Amino acid sequence: MVDQSLMTLKVRSYLGALSRNACDMLIRNLEASRERGDLDPQFELILEAARPLLRKRAFDNQPRAHRRNLLKRAIFLPLEPFLIAEQLPRKLPGRILRSTLDPMWIWLDRDVMPESIAEAQELLAKEDYDAEVVGRTAERLRGLAVSAIADVLDEAEGPGVARQRVAYRVGGEPVLNEFSDIYGILKADPVLEGFSAQLPPVLTRRSFASGDAAKAREQVVAAIRNVVEAHPEYVGWISAILLWRCDDPVLLVRMAAGAAGIAKPQTIQSSLYAGMVDTALSELRRYVLMAQGASSATDTSDLDHGVEWQSEAVVVAISRYHDQLRELRAGIDLRDVSQWRNEMVEINRDMAEIIAREISAAHRQVHAALEVPEPDETGQIKPNPMAAAIAYRTLRVLYIACKNPDLLGVSDAVIRSRRAIEQVLDMASKSLVDELRNAVGPRREALKDSLERVVSYASIVFGHDYVEILKKRCASIPDIEKRPLAS
């Protein structure tokens, strides 16, 4: 299932890339269609994504600070579908590291066209600047950037230390590694823009893979074939554009099968469309890197630095990985091709390590979250919110792992973790109940809260019978049954 919030962000990014007139026209047409009784869910998704943009216009009539980056965003606008935040193990066409744009911009501003950029920034500083003029200015400067990148790529092919010298000048080897891809995309922008124009704003299983989507499916497959047959080297770039619209690697594999004509992995692998599968697998790899980065961040950050947000990022990345790996394995079995099988094994092994590390510490995290601290100097007893957030995270990860432990390769870790957590919950509930019999005041209330968390935690990873046992144990305390217990 495609994550609704992420799809909203993608549609919002797409709308933000349109000119103001084009965006307004699209919104007016969709609203008119809704008034006529057309209740297409995609219309509602687009309208929902557009609301923050419309509100921003209403309250941002005199933009100032954001104009400093407006020109940079306008020049790099064609690259938006290809940008990713994660460093993949190997470079793939159409997957550009977003962090390399900042040093690239510094190089352009310092060495390539400082006067032109300064002139354009002066234009943007005016209150009544013309957006259409900015667009034309960005297009002209983009042409200068493409020429400069071409010169740099030629120079980097020179003898000796030419490449190191060029890399130092443009901002480092990672930036230079992206230059060939950036150059190709910007040169091919008219073709890629024409391809994008033939796609719906959002591609979902309903709009592409369902039985009643034959017309849309034929249109997308025909657009893919038209570009790739004329420009085979563009396959990675159109794969990134498609993924930007759908966020579902499984759909990329199905599109590749449709374009190849036969839904067999060997046929796809020997066709012009094999790069689409590579891009799909790279998206699974990105989920591993997202979970890895967020998990490491929560190990060292405190609540003020967003441990709750980071915990949510871990759970979301693992959940999406599980759902899309399951769909991928249930569809065209890519393991019939050794190259893709080996890559999937490596990706799954890395994700299994992250999941196992998360759930192996779950019983300790749960124990820490259930501890009732001593009163502070004011006499109040405050629970540890960081411990609660991390315990909740590890339990949710365990819940995902319990859905399909064999698929994720964590069967043994799941069994051990469940046993350890059950022991912690059993011991904690008995200890809390015993202390509650004689506790009074703030201590009693804190113990009740902790006992409710016991039931709440149990409900995440254990069945109804065990939860009912804990509820009955809680209800044995006088007056505690008057409080609603978590379910």
Solvent accessible surface area in square Angstrom, and as a share of the most:
residue,aa,sasa,rsa
1,M,173,0.77
2,V,22,0.13
3,D,46,0.24
4,Q,120,0.53
5,S,74,0.48
6,L,41,0.20
7,M,5,0.02
8,T,18,0.11
9,L,100,0.50
10,K,38,0.16
11,V,2,0.01
12,R,65,0.24
13,S,41,0.26
14,Y,46,0.18
15,L,1,0.01
16,G,51,0.49
17,A,35,0.27
18,L,55,0.27
19,S,58,0.38
20,R,145,0.53
21,N,101,0.52
22,A,43,0.34
23,C,0,0.00
24,D,36,0.19
25,M,109,0.49
26,L,44,0.22
27,I,10,0.05
28,R,141,0.51
29,N,84,0.43
30,L,13,0.06
31,E,66,0.29
32,A,39,0.30
33,S,15,0.09
34,R,82,0.30
35,E,150,0.67
36,R,184,0.67
37,G,51,0.49
38,D,67,0.35
39,L,134,0.67
40,D,50,0.26
41,P,69,0.44
42,Q,41,0.18
43,F,44,0.18
44,E,67,0.30
45,L,18,0.09
46,I,6,0.03
47,L,8,0.04
48,E,89,0.40
49,A,0,0.00
50,A,1,0.01
51,R,99,0.36
52,P,38,0.24
53,L,38,0.19
54,L,65,0.32
55,R,134,0.49
56,K,112,0.48
57,R,57,0.21
58,A,62,0.48
59,F,177,0.74
60,D,49,0.26
61,N,121,0.62
62,Q,108,0.48
63,P,20,0.13
64,R,149,0.54
65,A,63,0.49
66,H,61,0.27
67,R,13,0.05
68,R,173,0.63
69,N,74,0.38
70,L,36,0.18
71,L,1,0.00
72,K,37,0.16
73,R,116,0.42
74,A,20,0.16
75,I,1,0.01
76,F,11,0.05
77,L,73,0.36
78,P,25,0.15
79,L,0,0.00
80,E,42,0.19
81,P,23,0.14
82,F,4,0.02
83,L,19,0.09
84,I,8,0.04
85,A,77,0.60
86,E,27,0.12
87,Q,122,0.54
88,L,15,0.07
89,P,97,0.61
90,R,116,0.42
91,K,89,0.38
92,L,15,0.07
93,P,70,0.44
94,G,0,0.00
95,R,13,0.05
96,I,0,0.00
97,L,22,0.11
98,R,108,0.39
99,S,76,0.49
100,T,6,0.03
101,L,15,0.07
102,D,76,0.39
103,P,36,0.22
104,M,1,0.00
105,W,29,0.10
106,I,98,0.50
107,W,7,0.02
108,L,0,0.00
109,D,56,0.29
110,R,129,0.47
111,D,66,0.34
112,V,44,0.26
113,M,8,0.03
114,P,49,0.31
115,E,132,0.59
116,S,25,0.16
117,I,4,0.02
118,A,61,0.48
119,E,117,0.53
120,A,5,0.04
121,Q,51,0.23
122,E,118,0.53
123,L,48,0.24
124,L,3,0.01
125,A,73,0.57
126,K,109,0.46
127,E,94,0.42
128,D,122,0.63
129,Y,53,0.20
130,D,71,0.37
131,A,69,0.53
132,E,90,0.40
133,V,45,0.26
134,V,12,0.07
135,G,38,0.36
136,R,151,0.55
137,T,18,0.10
138,A,1,0.01
139,E,110,0.49
140,R,126,0.46
141,L,0,0.00
142,R,36,0.13
143,G,38,0.36
144,L,76,0.38
145,A,1,0.01
146,V,18,0.11
147,S,65,0.42
148,A,16,0.12
149,I,0,0.00
150,A,25,0.19
151,D,94,0.49
152,V,7,0.04
153,L,38,0.19
154,D,106,0.55
155,E,67,0.30
156,A,8,0.06
157,E,144,0.64
158,G,31,0.30
159,P,124,0.78
160,G,74,0.71
161,V,92,0.53
162,A,3,0.03
163,R,87,0.32
164,Q,112,0.50
165,R,128,0.47
166,V,0,0.00
167,A,6,0.05
168,Y,194,0.74
169,R,79,0.29
170,V,1,0.01
171,G,42,0.41
172,G,22,0.21
173,E,72,0.32
174,P,74,0.46
175,V,4,0.02
176,L,3,0.02
177,N,73,0.38
178,E,12,0.05
179,F,0,0.00
180,S,71,0.46
181,D,11,0.06
182,I,1,0.01
183,Y,62,0.23
184,G,14,0.13
185,I,1,0.00
186,L,14,0.07
187,K,122,0.52
188,A,4,0.03
189,D,33,0.17
190,P,98,0.61
191,V,51,0.30
192,L,6,0.03
193,E,110,0.49
194,G,34,0.33
195,F,1,0.01
196,S,23,0.15
197,A,85,0.66
198,Q,74,0.33
199,L,13,0.07
200,P,35,0.22
201,P,36,0.22
202,V,1,0.01
203,L,0,0.00
204,T,33,0.19
205,R,59,0.21
206,R,151,0.55
207,S,16,0.10
208,F,3,0.01
209,A,30,0.23
210,S,33,0.21
211,G,76,0.73
212,D,123,0.64
213,A,7,0.06
214,A,45,0.35
215,K,171,0.73
216,A,33,0.26
217,R,68,0.25
218,E,120,0.54
219,Q,93,0.41
220,V,1,0.00
221,V,14,0.08
222,A,46,0.36
223,A,0,0.00
224,I,0,0.00
225,R,88,0.32
226,N,97,0.50
227,V,11,0.07
228,V,0,0.00
229,E,109,0.49
230,A,68,0.53
231,H,57,0.25
232,P,62,0.39
233,E,108,0.48
234,Y,26,0.10
235,V,22,0.12
236,G,5,0.04
237,W,24,0.08
238,I,0,0.00
239,S,0,0.00
240,A,0,0.00
241,I,4,0.02
242,L,0,0.00
243,L,4,0.02
244,W,38,0.13
245,R,16,0.06
246,C,0,0.00
247,D,2,0.01
248,D,1,0.01
249,P,1,0.01
250,V,4,0.02
251,L,0,0.00
252,L,0,0.00
253,V,3,0.02
254,R,85,0.31
255,M,0,0.00
256,A,0,0.00
257,A,7,0.05
258,G,30,0.29
259,A,6,0.05
260,A,26,0.20
261,G,52,0.50
262,I,91,0.46
263,A,65,0.50
264,K,121,0.51
265,P,11,0.07
266,Q,100,0.44
267,T,38,0.22
268,I,0,0.00
269,Q,71,0.32
270,S,92,0.60
271,S,34,0.22
272,L,85,0.42
273,Y,11,0.04
274,A,20,0.16
275,G,19,0.18
276,M,0,0.00
277,V,0,0.00
278,D,24,0.12
279,T,3,0.02
280,A,0,0.00
281,L,0,0.00
282,S,4,0.03
283,E,6,0.03
284,L,2,0.01
285,R,21,0.08
286,R,37,0.13
287,Y,1,0.00
288,V,1,0.00
289,L,39,0.19
290,M,53,0.24
291,A,0,0.00
292,Q,80,0.35
293,G,44,0.42
294,A,9,0.07
295,S,1,0.01
296,S,55,0.35
297,A,30,0.23
298,T,2,0.01
299,D,96,0.50
300,T,121,0.70
301,S,24,0.16
302,D,61,0.32
303,L,65,0.32
304,D,134,0.69
305,H,136,0.61
306,G,25,0.24
307,V,0,0.00
308,E,102,0.46
309,W,175,0.61
310,Q,39,0.18
311,S,7,0.04
312,E,74,0.33
313,A,27,0.21
314,V,0,0.00
315,V,7,0.04
316,V,41,0.24
317,A,3,0.02
318,I,0,0.00
319,S,32,0.21
320,R,40,0.14
321,Y,1,0.00
322,H,0,0.00
323,D,29,0.15
324,Q,6,0.03
325,L,4,0.02
326,R,94,0.34
327,E,40,0.18
328,L,5,0.02
329,R,78,0.28
330,A,83,0.64
331,G,40,0.38
332,I,31,0.16
333,D,43,0.22
334,L,2,0.01
335,R,85,0.31
336,D,83,0.43
337,V,14,0.08
338,S,59,0.38
339,Q,84,0.37
340,W,2,0.01
341,R,93,0.34
342,N,93,0.47
343,E,35,0.16
344,M,13,0.06
345,V,84,0.48
346,E,74,0.33
347,I,2,0.01
348,N,26,0.14
349,R,126,0.46
350,D,33,0.17
351,M,0,0.00
352,A,15,0.12
353,E,106,0.48
354,I,3,0.02
355,I,0,0.00
356,A,31,0.24
357,R,115,0.42
358,E,6,0.03
359,I,0,0.00
360,S,59,0.38
361,A,18,0.14
362,A,0,0.00
363,H,49,0.22
364,R,143,0.52
365,Q,48,0.21
366,V,0,0.00
367,H,94,0.42
368,A,41,0.31
369,A,7,0.05
370,L,8,0.04
371,E,100,0.45
372,V,25,0.15
373,P,52,0.32
374,E,134,0.60
375,P,68,0.43
376,D,49,0.26
377,E,167,0.75
378,T,98,0.57
379,G,38,0.37
380,Q,104,0.46
381,I,26,0.13
382,K,131,0.56
383,P,79,0.50
384,N,87,0.45
385,P,68,0.43
386,M,52,0.23
387,A,10,0.08
388,A,31,0.24
389,A,16,0.13
390,I,20,0.10
391,A,0,0.00
392,Y,106,0.40
393,R,11,0.04
394,T,2,0.01
395,L,0,0.00
396,R,59,0.21
397,V,0,0.00
398,L,0,0.00
399,Y,108,0.41
400,I,8,0.04
401,A,0,0.00
402,C,42,0.25
403,K,100,0.43
404,N,45,0.23
405,P,34,0.22
406,D,117,0.61
407,L,22,0.11
408,L,1,0.00
409,G,51,0.49
410,V,6,0.03
411,S,36,0.23
412,D,96,0.50
413,A,9,0.07
414,V,9,0.05
415,I,85,0.43
416,R,149,0.54
417,S,4,0.03
418,R,79,0.29
419,R,158,0.58
420,A,26,0.20
421,I,0,0.00
422,E,70,0.31
423,Q,116,0.51
424,V,22,0.13
425,L,0,0.00
426,D,39,0.20
427,M,137,0.61
428,A,17,0.13
429,S,0,0.00
430,K,102,0.43
431,S,66,0.43
432,L,12,0.06
433,V,6,0.03
434,D,88,0.46
435,E,69,0.31
436,L,0,0.00
437,R,129,0.47
438,N,131,0.67
439,A,13,0.10
440,V,119,0.68
441,G,41,0.40
442,P,84,0.53
443,R,68,0.25
444,R,37,0.14
445,E,81,0.36
446,A,16,0.12
447,L,1,0.00
448,K,10,0.04
449,D,62,0.32
450,S,0,0.00
451,L,0,0.00
452,E,36,0.16
453,R,51,0.19
454,V,0,0.00
455,V,0,0.00
456,S,38,0.24
457,Y,10,0.04
458,A,0,0.00
459,S,40,0.26
460,I,33,0.17
461,V,11,0.06
462,F,25,0.11
463,G,49,0.47
464,H,130,0.58
465,D,109,0.57
466,Y,32,0.12
467,V,11,0.06
468,E,53,0.24
469,I,91,0.46
470,L,0,0.00
471,K,46,0.20
472,K,147,0.62
473,R,53,0.19
474,C,0,0.00
475,A,48,0.38
476,S,59,0.38
477,I,1,0.00
478,P,94,0.59
479,D,55,0.28
480,I,1,0.01
481,E,100,0.45
482,K,164,0.70
483,R,62,0.23
484,P,121,0.76
485,L,43,0.21
486,A,32,0.25
487,S,110,0.71
